[in-house]
Each structure stands twice: as structure tokens, then as C-alpha cells.
Amino acid sequence: MLKLEHVYKTFNTGTVNEKTALNDLCLTLNDGDFVTVIGGNGAGKSTMLNAISGVWKPDSGKIIIDDVDVTDIPEHKRAKFLGRVFQDPMMGTAADMGIEENLALAYRRGKVRGLGWGITKQERALFREKLATLDLGLEDRMTSKVGLLSGGQRQAVTLLMASLQEPKLLLLDEHTAALDPKTAAKVLELSEEIISAHKLTTLMVTHNMHDAIVHGNRLIMMHNGRVILDIAGEEKERLTVEDLLEKFSAVSGQEFANDRALLT
């Protein structure tokens, strides 16, 4: 479902601030894979998601989604392949629009639009049904502005919007990092349910090593813009945070440098 073939990306080339963010990055995701991504500061995690989304064009290499080479396809045209939830709950939604209006925008992504009623009765019934699965009471507040919701409620709506069209690939970019622990656990639970129900191929970047181990069927660790560990199956099921730190040190020759990850 996803292939990254020898992807390179360097920022500020030729200046004192030159930074190689992706360095011969290679990764393949099979249909239905749920891959968690962990790595230290500057490992290239978010740059990888931005490259997949089309925010950055690679300096070289290929990005292939469901056998379609999207390397040169602009971000707005890739949107029909992808769903994405960001770290900041304020991103991914229109704060001054109602919950049902935000869902309607997501529902029409990639479709031809014309003149007609903004939201049909059938769509409103579908949105109510989907919101009810979140178990947050939002199905009774569909006309409320999204900007009035709490961070956790807003992330739940964003997650629903990102998965509404069952994208080829769902990208979760540290989507619980800005939430309190209880709310983060709820959003992670909802993520797992939605991914499982729709069998979505998913990349989830997280700073929480425990979450990276517990969720998904594969775990990859990035360092200096490339994948240095790829763990799946029984090996992942037996994995502990201590094991992961030891493996990182053995492969990279360095200590894992990310205080947020270690503290969690």
C-alpha cells in the first residue's frame, strides 16, 4: 500500500543550516499494516509524513501509494488517497464551522462538487451514526462549532474526518501528544477501533515508547533520516521499553536522545 524507495530530503542546502532530514529512506507497508514510528529529536519522523502527504517533494527517490507513483503529484491531489491527524488539535478542522459541516467537507474530499443543499438528510443521518460510535455525545451537538470542543473531542472529530472516506493510508502525527493522559488514552482507543473496523493501513508517529509497543502490528525506529529497526510479530509482542532502548543503542551506537519519550 505504501513504498518509499531511496527517499532523500535536505533542507537549506549549501548554507550553515543545511540539514539532511531523510537519508536513503526505504519503507514498505502492506495493505492493512498498522505501523508505529518512534525516534529521537530530528530523526525524520514528521518529515517522512510530510513527504508522503506532498508537503515536501523529495530531492530524489519515489513515493508509491497503492501502486500509484505520487512523487510528483501535488499535496491537494494526494488528499483523496490520505487521511491525516496532526499533533495540534486546532489543525485539521475549521473552528468556526459546525461539527456536521466539518464532516461534510471531509465526506466530499476528492469528489466533484456542484450546486445543491450543503448537507443532505442521508448525510446527516450518516454523520450522526458515525459520531455516536465515539461515545462522546457529539451526535446531539452536530451544529455546535468545532472551536467550542475540548482538545480530545476535537481530535476525535478530526480522526473521524480523516477516516470517513476510508483512505488508502491514515497518517497519525503524534496525535495524542497535546492531550492529557486520560484523554490521550481515549483517543488512542478510538484510533484502534476505527483502524481495526475499516482495516486501514496506518502510520502512527508517537513519542511514547509504550504506546508504540502496545499498538499496531509493526514498530519501526528512525534515526538520522532512515529506518534502523523494524520489528513485527512475536518479537514485537515480547518487546519492552528496555529492550527497545538496548536495540537502538546496539544499532546506532548512541544513547536514545529524546527526553519526552523516556519520561513517558
C-alpha positions as CSV (number, residue, x, y, z in Angstrom):
1,M,0.0,0.0,0.0
2,L,3.0,2.3,0.6
3,K,6.5,2.2,-0.8
4,L,9.2,4.7,0.0
5,E,12.2,4.0,-2.3
6,H,15.5,5.6,-1.5
7,V,14.0,8.9,-0.5
8,Y,16.3,11.9,0.3
9,K,15.4,15.3,1.6
10,T,17.8,18.1,2.6
11,F,16.8,21.5,3.8
12,N,18.7,24.8,3.5
13,T,21.2,23.2,1.1
14,G,24.5,25.0,0.8
15,T,24.0,27.1,4.0
16,V,25.3,26.7,7.5
17,N,21.8,25.5,8.4
18,E,21.9,22.6,6.0
19,K,20.1,19.6,7.4
20,T,19.6,16.1,5.8
21,A,16.2,15.1,7.2
22,L,15.7,11.9,5.1
23,N,18.7,9.9,4.1
24,D,18.1,7.0,1.8
25,L,14.8,6.2,3.5
26,C,13.2,2.9,2.4
27,L,10.0,1.5,3.8
28,T,7.2,-0.8,2.6
29,L,3.8,-1.1,4.2
30,N,1.5,-3.9,3.2
31,D,-2.3,-3.5,2.9
32,G,-3.7,-3.4,6.5
33,D,-0.4,-2.8,8.3
34,F,-0.6,-0.6,11.4
35,V,2.9,0.7,11.9
36,T,4.0,2.7,14.9
37,V,7.0,5.1,14.4
38,I,9.4,6.1,17.1
39,G,12.7,8.1,17.0
40,G,14.7,10.8,18.7
41,N,14.5,14.5,18.0
42,G,15.3,15.2,14.4
43,A,15.1,11.5,13.3
44,G,12.9,12.4,10.3
45,K,9.6,11.2,11.5
46,S,7.4,14.2,10.7
47,T,9.5,14.9,7.6
48,M,8.6,11.4,6.4
49,L,4.9,12.1,6.9
50,N,5.1,15.4,5.1
51,A,6.9,13.8,2.2
52,I,4.2,11.2,2.0
53,S,1.5,13.9,2.1
54,G,3.2,16.0,-0.5
55,V,4.1,18.9,1.8
56,W,7.7,18.4,0.7
57,K,8.9,17.0,-2.6
58,P,11.8,14.6,-2.1
59,D,15.2,15.6,-3.6
60,S,15.3,12.1,-5.0
61,G,13.6,8.8,-4.6
62,K,10.0,7.6,-5.1
63,I,6.8,7.6,-3.1
64,I,4.2,5.0,-4.2
65,I,0.7,4.6,-2.8
66,D,-1.4,1.6,-3.8
67,D,0.9,1.1,-6.9
68,V,0.5,4.8,-8.0
69,D,3.7,6.8,-8.1
70,V,2.6,10.0,-6.3
71,T,6.1,11.6,-6.0
72,D,5.3,14.4,-8.4
73,I,1.6,14.7,-7.5
74,P,0.8,17.9,-5.5
75,E,-0.5,17.8,-2.0
76,H,-4.1,18.7,-2.8
77,K,-4.4,15.9,-5.3
78,R,-2.9,13.4,-2.9
79,A,-5.6,14.2,-0.4
80,K,-8.0,11.7,-1.9
81,F,-5.5,8.9,-1.0
82,L,-4.8,10.0,2.5
83,G,-6.2,10.8,5.9
84,R,-4.1,12.7,8.5
85,V,-4.5,13.7,12.1
86,F,-2.0,16.3,13.4
87,Q,-0.4,16.8,16.9
88,D,-2.2,20.2,17.3
89,P,-6.0,19.7,18.0
90,M,-6.5,23.0,16.3
91,M,-5.4,21.7,12.9
92,G,-7.4,19.5,10.6
93,T,-10.8,21.2,11.4
94,A,-12.5,24.6,10.7
95,A,-13.1,26.1,14.1
96,D,-15.9,28.4,13.0
97,M,-17.9,25.7,11.3
98,G,-20.2,23.2,12.9
99,I,-19.3,19.5,13.5
100,E,-21.6,18.3,10.7
101,E,-20.2,20.9,8.3
102,N,-16.6,19.7,9.0
103,L,-17.7,16.2,8.4
104,A,-19.4,17.2,5.2
105,L,-16.2,18.7,3.9
106,A,-14.3,15.5,4.7
107,Y,-17.0,13.4,3.2
108,R,-16.7,15.3,-0.1
109,R,-12.9,15.1,-0.3
110,G,-11.8,14.0,-3.8
111,K,-15.4,14.2,-5.2
112,V,-16.8,16.5,-7.9
113,R,-18.8,19.3,-6.3
114,G,-21.8,21.2,-7.6
115,L,-24.7,23.4,-6.5
116,G,-27.1,21.8,-4.1
117,W,-28.0,21.6,-0.4
118,G,-24.9,21.7,1.8
119,I,-25.8,18.6,3.8
120,T,-28.5,16.0,2.7
121,K,-30.7,14.1,5.1
122,Q,-28.9,10.9,4.3
123,E,-25.5,12.5,5.1
124,R,-26.8,14.0,8.3
125,A,-28.0,10.5,9.4
126,L,-24.6,9.0,8.5
127,F,-22.7,11.7,10.4
128,R,-25.0,11.1,13.5
129,E,-24.3,7.4,13.3
130,K,-20.6,7.9,13.0
131,L,-20.4,10.4,15.8
132,A,-22.4,8.0,18.1
133,T,-19.6,5.4,17.8
134,L,-17.3,7.9,19.5
135,D,-19.4,7.7,22.7
136,L,-18.8,11.4,23.4
137,G,-22.4,12.7,23.0
138,L,-21.4,14.7,19.9
139,E,-24.2,13.2,17.8
140,D,-26.5,15.5,19.8
141,R,-24.3,18.6,19.1
142,M,-23.8,18.4,15.4
143,T,-24.5,22.1,14.8
144,S,-22.0,23.2,17.5
145,K,-18.9,24.9,16.3
146,V,-15.8,22.7,16.5
147,G,-13.9,25.6,18.1
148,L,-16.0,25.1,21.2
149,L,-15.0,21.5,21.7
150,S,-12.3,20.3,24.1
151,G,-8.9,19.1,22.7
152,G,-9.9,15.5,23.0
153,Q,-13.3,15.9,21.4
154,R,-11.7,17.9,18.6
155,Q,-9.1,15.2,17.9
156,A,-11.9,12.6,17.9
157,V,-13.8,14.6,15.3
158,T,-10.5,15.0,13.3
159,L,-9.9,11.3,13.5
160,L,-13.4,10.6,12.2
161,M,-12.9,13.1,9.4
162,A,-9.6,11.5,8.4
163,S,-11.2,8.0,8.2
164,L,-14.6,8.9,6.8
165,Q,-13.7,8.1,3.2
166,E,-11.6,5.1,4.2
167,P,-8.3,6.4,2.9
168,K,-5.6,4.3,1.3
169,L,-3.3,5.4,4.1
170,L,-4.0,7.0,7.5
171,L,-1.2,9.2,9.0
172,L,-1.3,9.9,12.7
173,D,1.3,12.5,13.6
174,E,1.8,12.4,17.4
175,H,-2.0,13.0,17.5
176,T,-2.2,12.5,21.3
177,A,0.9,14.4,22.3
178,A,-1.0,17.6,23.2
179,L,-3.7,15.8,25.3
180,D,-3.8,14.9,29.0
181,P,-3.1,11.2,29.7
182,K,-6.7,10.2,30.2
183,T,-7.9,12.0,27.1
184,A,-4.9,10.6,25.1
185,A,-5.8,7.1,26.2
186,K,-9.4,7.6,25.0
187,V,-8.3,9.0,21.6
188,L,-5.8,6.1,21.2
189,E,-8.6,3.6,21.9
190,L,-10.8,5.3,19.3
191,S,-8.0,5.2,16.8
192,E,-7.5,1.5,17.4
193,E,-11.2,0.9,16.9
194,I,-11.5,2.9,13.7
195,I,-8.3,1.4,12.2
196,S,-9.5,-2.2,13.0
197,A,-13.1,-1.6,11.8
198,H,-12.0,-0.3,8.4
199,K,-8.7,-2.3,8.2
200,L,-6.9,0.9,7.4
201,T,-3.2,0.9,6.5
202,T,-1.8,3.3,9.1
203,L,1.5,5.1,10.1
204,M,1.4,6.4,13.7
205,V,4.2,8.6,14.8
206,T,4.5,8.7,18.6
207,H,6.9,9.9,21.3
208,N,5.6,7.3,23.7
209,M,7.6,4.1,23.6
210,H,5.0,2.2,25.5
211,D,2.2,3.2,23.0
212,A,4.5,2.3,20.1
213,I,4.9,-1.2,21.5
214,V,1.3,-1.8,22.5
215,H,-0.4,-0.6,19.4
216,G,0.0,-1.8,15.8
217,N,1.4,-5.0,14.2
218,R,4.8,-3.4,13.4
219,L,7.2,-0.9,15.0
220,I,9.9,1.0,13.2
221,M,12.5,3.2,14.8
222,M,14.1,6.1,12.8
223,H,17.5,7.7,13.3
224,N,19.3,10.2,11.1
225,G,16.6,10.1,8.4
226,R,16.3,6.4,7.9
227,V,14.8,3.2,9.4
228,I,17.2,1.4,11.7
229,L,14.8,-1.0,13.4
230,D,11.8,-2.8,12.0
231,I,10.1,-5.2,14.5
232,A,6.9,-7.2,14.0
233,G,5.2,-10.4,15.0
234,E,6.1,-12.3,18.2
235,E,9.3,-10.2,18.6
236,K,7.1,-7.1,18.9
237,E,4.7,-8.8,21.3
238,R,7.6,-9.6,23.7
239,L,9.2,-6.2,23.4
240,T,9.7,-3.9,26.4
241,V,10.9,-0.3,26.5
242,E,14.2,-1.5,27.9
243,D,14.6,-3.9,25.0
244,L,13.9,-1.1,22.6
245,L,16.5,1.2,24.1
246,E,19.1,-1.6,24.1
247,K,18.3,-2.3,20.4
248,F,18.6,1.3,19.5
249,S,22.0,1.6,21.2
250,A,23.3,-1.5,19.5
251,V,22.2,-0.5,16.0
252,S,23.1,3.3,16.2
253,G,26.0,3.2,18.6
254,Q,24.3,6.0,20.6
255,E,22.1,6.6,23.5
256,F,18.5,7.3,22.7
257,A,18.1,11.1,23.0
258,N,14.5,12.2,23.5
259,D,13.5,13.2,27.0
260,R,9.8,13.2,26.2
261,A,9.9,9.6,25.1
262,L,12.0,8.4,28.0
263,L,9.8,10.2,30.6
264,T,6.7,8.6,29.3
